[in-house]
Amino acid sequence: MCRSIKTLRPPMTPEPHDEDIRAAALQYVRKVSGFRAPAAHNREVFDQAVEAVAEATRRLLDGLEVRGGGRAG
């Protein structure tokens, strides 16, 4: 699932930017929902899901510890 989402943790991506995190979140929500672009009546919940996944991703990356390198974020 979501084969096009790239690894964002160091050292694979030294400093993931907000754009990288949002792109991964968007790809995930698209895959799970089955919608590339949601209809107008689904737009709000779709966008909320993207933001929630992006925030969870930021927290994950900030909390990860990379062996020999301290915290990832």
Summary of the structure (lengths in Angstrom):
residues: 73
radius of gyration: 13.7
end to end distance: 25.1
largest distance: 47.7
contacts: 170
relative contact order: 0.17
helix: 55%
strand: 5%
